């Protein structure tokens, strides 16, 4: 097995609120290999974004707090770094594209200024060098007349173009890892496809590893090699993409895949998962999906299953073999 570029172990993140302590991430462990694209899927509130923000030290504290875990990157634990140390990792070695480019870009600064800042800060470029490189980056992500557009402000770009600018900013320092947090959610379908194709092309050209966070399995199916499925702050299934779609082994994953519309119409009516996601004011001690699961048995209500291998690199956290309906 290749050495891991990023190795997360037992990550736990909590948020103190007026209603109580929210256990957002509950012992997440996974690895990212060099050059790999890893998809992280699950519905809103399952802990996808909080996991990645925790790794980069971007959790607001208070109310957020990382209470346990390790995140090794080139042998150093990111979670133990001080603000100055992690600042030199963010943007330079691990970059992140955020969900909404309009709120991620500063509305009162030109695109050129915002692109040049990380180049001057992390790579020590002069203003002239940074300006030349910024125009190259805009051209790389498909923005016409890049030199002229450096003088424009975010509101002068469309939603898809702003997202391209965010991608250009994230690639400015040639990071080893790119984390994309639902980067196509606010865009229409044709622009989604353009952005996804752009990221695939840049990944192949630059050889960087990608973590793609989404709630849409359709988007990530043609992009990632491996997928994590999250629910209730836990990873409940992990597998290669082809294996996950061919052999989903957790009831929640089966529900997610069944809810995808298909152009061949084989599934008939779309599947819906009954019930609501858990409210995590207490860390689950039983299976968090049990209240919504048609396969739930007594053990599911008493004990939370661990993520265990069922074949090769396919792992699942479920006490039931969904193919037979029998206990594992």
Secondary structure, DSSP 8 states (H G I E B T S, - for coil): ---EEEEEEEEEEEEEETTEEEEEEEEEEEEEETT-EEEEE--TTSSHHHHHHHHTT-S-TTTEEEEEEEEEETTEEGGG--HHHHHHHBTTTEEEE-S-HHHHS-TTSBHHHHHHHHHHHHH---HHHHHHHHHHHHHHTT-SSHHHHTT-BGGGS-HHHHHHHHHHHHHTT--SEEEEESTTTTS-HHHHHHHHHHHHHHHHHH--EEEEEES-HHHHHTT-SEEEEEETTEEEEEEEHHHHHHS--SHHHHHHHHTS--TT-TT-S-----S-----SS--SS-TTGGG-TT--HHHHH-----EEEETTEEE--SEETTTTEE-
